[in-house]
Amino acid sequence: MTDNTKKSGIQNFTVGNTQETWVLYHNPFSLCSRKVRFCLDEYKIEYKSEPIDLIETGKYGVAEKSFLKINPEATVPVLLFEGKPIYESHEQIKFLVNNIASNTPILPSEKSEIEEMDYWIKKSSLVGDPILNQDIYAGNCIGPLTFPLFATMIRYVPLREIIKGLFNHPKKERVLLFLTLKVLGLKTLNSKKLISLLKKSLSNLNSHFLDLEEHLDKSKQMWILGDDFSLADVSWSVIIHRIHECGWQNFLLKDKPNIKEYYKILCARKSFQSSVIDVDHPLVSKGIYDLKKKLDEESSIYRTYKTICNQ
Ligand SMILES: N[C@@H](CCC(=O)N[C@@H](CS)C(=O)NCC(=O)O)C(=O)O
């Protein structure tokens, strides 16, 4: 898959002198980290876990000097293979399945199935600037649609930790967003500019979901590629999960019975539970609880959701 980020895939330098075959730098809340953890658990690959904080989970671990040496872009996940970093989660999951010994084949046997799998992986990826190319990548719609949850989580993070990002984080616009969310909370989303960004993200994600709904409806099978679970399912699962965390499911999935059923089956999968559902963080739980309460009470954020969804 080509993308417009500077570097992706395996790099030609080594980090530290790790003896481990696989090391994952990741965060409990990060969507792309969840994707790679799901892949590792699904295919029972042993790895060394290196948790890194995002500001949403308390501090800018991604902007610390030691981590910037591993990924100057200041993002997780980063997967190391024999000490060499692999960038971009869609590259990491493919690299993983191509480089492990397995008794049962992981990749589909037919070329056409591999192409189909790649189509669904690409469609669900988060590539480059998350507010661009949302019509190509469903993953790029997710950042803006997570703003409400960012707002409820960041309440619990000390202001000084966010300010530190102004000095050491390479992407200052991200820091400024979190500063605004910290100061204004959910009211940030009352701005016309943000409402129009969220409308665009929601409408783009809805189109991607309609494609998936139609595909699942036609195939009448359990997984995206049919009877066999694949990386396409790994990649879509975390998007549908995030939609539920942020309370968009009542708007986005109400007319999509096949995705709802598909997600139920995903949630029953042990590897999804161990790598995503059960990987808890106190600030994630608090943020989800607070946002859900506000939506259930039909307070002003609920009305903002309705405006965004044109309801
Ligand atoms: N395209 C990248 C996206 C990585 C990314 O944006 N990660 C987010 C968390 S999901 C991050 O680390 N953000 C750090 C920050 O914004 O400070 C991938 O697929 O791995």
The ligand as an SDF file (V2000), in Angstrom:
LIG
                    3D

 20 19  0  0  0  0  0  0  0  0999 V2000
   -0.9000    6.3130   10.5950 N   0  0  0  0  0  0  0  0  0  0  0  0
   -0.4190    5.9850   11.9140 C   0  0  0  0  0  0  0  0  0  0  0  0
   -1.1750    6.8130   12.9180 C   0  0  0  0  0  0  0  0  0  0  0  0
   -0.5340    6.8160   14.2840 C   0  0  0  0  0  0  0  0  0  0  0  0
   -1.1890    7.8340   15.2060 C   0  0  0  0  0  0  0  0  0  0  0  0
   -1.6150    8.9170   14.7720 O   0  0  0  0  0  0  0  0  0  0  0  0
   -1.2120    7.4770   16.4900 N   0  0  0  0  0  0  0  0  0  0  0  0
   -1.8190    8.3530   17.4850 C   0  0  0  0  0  0  0  0  0  0  0  0
   -2.6340    7.5130   18.4490 C   0  0  0  0  0  0  0  0  0  0  0  0
   -3.8540    6.5200   17.5780 S   0  0  0  0  0  0  0  0  0  0  0  0
   -0.7200    9.0260   18.2970 C   0  0  0  0  0  0  0  0  0  0  0  0
    0.2450    8.3880   18.6230 O   0  0  0  0  0  0  0  0  0  0  0  0
   -0.8580   10.3080   18.6180 N   0  0  0  0  0  0  0  0  0  0  0  0
    0.1020   10.9910   19.4510 C   0  0  0  0  0  0  0  0  0  0  0  0
   -0.1590   12.4400   19.5770 C   0  0  0  0  0  0  0  0  0  0  0  0
   -1.0070   12.9520   18.8480 O   0  0  0  0  0  0  0  0  0  0  0  0
    0.4660   13.0840   20.4260 O   0  0  0  0  0  0  0  0  0  0  0  0
   -0.5830    4.4750   12.1480 C   0  0  0  0  0  0  0  0  0  0  0  0
   -1.4360    3.8520   11.4930 O   0  0  0  0  0  0  0  0  0  0  0  0
    0.1700    3.8980   12.9500 O   0  0  0  0  0  0  0  0  0  0  0  0
  1  2  1  0
  2  3  1  0
  2 18  1  0
  3  4  1  0
  4  5  1  0
  5  6  2  0
  5  7  1  0
  7  8  1  0
  8  9  1  0
  8 11  1  0
  9 10  1  0
 11 12  2  0
 11 13  1  0
 13 14  1  0
 14 15  1  0
 15 16  2  0
 15 17  1  0
 18 19  2  0
 18 20  1  0
M  END
$$$$
